[in-house]
Amino acid sequence: MGESIDADAARAAFSELYDELRRMARRRLGGARHTALDTVALLHETFLKLDGKVARVEGRGPFMALAGKAMRQVIANYLRDRHAHKRGGELERVTLHTRLPGDAATDTDALDLEAGLQALERLDPRLVELVECRFYGGMEFAEIAALRGCSERTVFRDWQRARAWLHAHLGEPA
């Protein structure tokens, strides 16, 4: 009986934020036009990844943080699988559009970004959680600050540090 309550709570939370999550998924796949992973597939895979975890999360901020983390994992797993199947042939680069408000338009290879996030996670897991909330979860600085219990300015400084580190790791100008 408890499992159906959890499943119902997960479906309710997901339904409530479905439109926002769909926009978030569309932004993350902005440059990936010729793949089997489209917005709806990403959204549904994210839902499956969240299964059982959502019922224990209260509030929009923690839910979006969890959804951002799940979306990152789904995209990375999809791209790893796709490239594993193409071993030995000409690899097609699948990019994600990384434009955020106030950023210049750049396309970054999603696998390179994932490798950068994994390397950053070894140095500072908090910065990776911030990237998941902001980049994958589409959360604003104020929401992240409330979630973390710190000031917006602290979140903004951490965001700048994370971006600078990732740009340096990816060999792009900051």
Residue pairs with C-beta under 8 A, 6 or more apart in sequence:
5 55
6 52
6 54
6 55
7 51
7 55
9 54
9 55
10 47
10 50
10 51
10 52
10 53
10 54
10 55
13 54
13 55
13 57
13 63
14 21
14 47
14 50
14 54
17 60
17 63
17 64
17 67
18 43
20 64
20 138
21 43
21 46
21 67
22 39
22 40
22 43
23 138
24 67
24 68
24 71
24 136
24 137
24 138
25 39
25 42
25 43
25 46
25 71
26 39
27 97
27 138
28 42
28 71
28 75
28 96
28 97
28 136
29 35
29 37
29 38
29 39
29 42
29 75
29 96
29 97
30 96
30 97
30 99
31 94
31 95
31 96
31 97
31 107
32 94
32 95
32 96
32 110
34 92
35 78
35 82
35 94
37 45
37 74
37 75
37 78
42 71
42 74
42 75
45 74
45 78
46 67
46 70
46 71
46 74
49 70
49 73
49 74
50 66
50 67
50 70
53 66
54 63
54 66
57 63
57 66
60 143
61 139
61 143
61 144
61 146
61 147
62 147
64 133
64 137
64 138
64 139
64 143
65 129
65 132
65 133
65 137
65 139
65 144
65 147
67 136
67 137
68 132
68 133
68 134
68 135
68 136
68 137
68 138
68 139
69 129
69 132
69 136
69 137
71 136
71 137
72 114
72 117
72 132
72 136
75 96
75 110
75 114
76 110
76 111
76 114
79 94
79 110
79 111
79 114
80 111
82 94
83 91
83 111
86 92
93 109
94 109
94 110
94 111
95 107
95 108
95 109
95 110
96 107
96 108
96 110
96 113
97 105
97 107
98 106
98 107
98 108
98 113
98 135
99 105
99 106
100 134
100 135
106 172
108 170
108 172
112 170
113 166
113 170
116 165
116 166
116 169
116 170
117 128
117 131
117 166
119 169
120 127
120 128
120 131
120 162
120 165
120 166
120 169
121 128
123 165
126 158
127 158
127 161
127 162
127 165
128 162
130 144
130 155
130 158
130 159
130 162
131 162
131 166
133 139
133 143
133 144
133 147
134 141
134 144
134 159
139 147
141 152
141 155
141 156
141 159
142 152
144 155
145 151
145 152
145 154
145 155
148 154
148 155
163 174
164 174
167 173
167 174
168 174
